[in-house]
């Protein structure tokens, strides 16, 4: 799924902007997750995860609308965040 989105973003400036936004949220979320210790900050971490997930959902909806993706697009937010940070 992510590979398809990244490939489509090369020729779609709106999708490229959505990918950039998702990368920013992924970076913040992963950094917060790395620094998270125990129960302290659990609420903030969950909020960051939800905000990241919302940006990925917007990308998926846009891709479905444009015909880049079809069918159910279930994903693991952790894996998508890691992949976004490791692919440019």
C-alpha positions in Angstrom: 0.0 0.0 0.0 2.6 2.5 1.0 4.8 1.8 -2.0 1.8 2.5 -4.3 1.2 5.8 -2.5 4.8 6.9 -2.7 5.0 6.0 -6.4 1.8 7.9 -7.1 3.0 10.9 -5.1 5.9 11.4 -7.6 3.4 12.7 -10.2 0.7 14.2 -7.9 1.6 17.3 -6.0 -1.4 17.2 -3.7 -0.5 13.6 -2.7 3.1 14.5 -2.3 2.0 17.2 0.2 0.0 14.6 2.1 3.0 12.3 2.2 5.2 15.1 3.6 2.6 15.8 6.2 2.4 12.2 7.2 6.2 12.0 7.4 6.2 15.0 9.8 3.6 13.3 12.0 5.5 10.0 11.8 8.7 11.7 12.9 7.1 13.4 15.9 5.2 10.2 16.9 8.3 8.0 16.7 10.4 10.4 18.6 7.8 10.7 21.4 7.5 6.9 21.4 11.2 6.5 21.8 11.3 8.9 24.8 8.2 7.5 26.4 8.9 5.8 29.8 6.3 4.0 31.8 2.8 5.5 32.1 4.0 9.1 32.1 2.9 10.8 28.9 0.7 7.9 27.7 -2.2 10.2 26.8 0.1 12.5 24.7 1.6 9.5 22.9 -1.8 8.1 22.1 -2.9 11.6 20.8 0.2 11.7 18.6 -0.5 8.2 17.3 -4.1 9.2 16.4 -3.0 12.4 14.7 -0.5 10.4 12.6 -3.2 7.8 11.8 -5.6 10.5 10.7 -3.0 11.8 8.2 -2.4 8.3 6.8 -6.2 7.8 6.5 -6.4 11.1 4.5 -3.7 9.8 2.2 -5.5 6.5 1.7 -8.9 8.2 1.1 -7.3 10.5 -1.5 -5.6 7.6 -3.2 -8.8 5.7 -3.4 -10.6 8.7 -4.8 -7.9 9.0 -7.5 -8.0 5.3 -8.3 -4.5 4.6 -7.0 -5.8 2.2 -4.3 -8.9 0.0 -4.2 -10.5 -2.3 -1.6 -9.7 -2.4 2.1 -6.5 -0.8 3.1 -5.8 -2.0 6.6 -2.4 -1.0 8.0 -0.3 -1.0 11.1 0.5 2.6 12.1 3.8 1.6 13.6 4.9 -0.1 10.4 3.8 2.8 8.2 5.5 5.3 10.5 8.8 3.3 10.3 8.5 2.9 6.5 7.8 6.6 5.9 10.9 7.5 7.9 13.0 5.0 6.0 11.8 5.7 2.4 12.3 9.0 0.6 
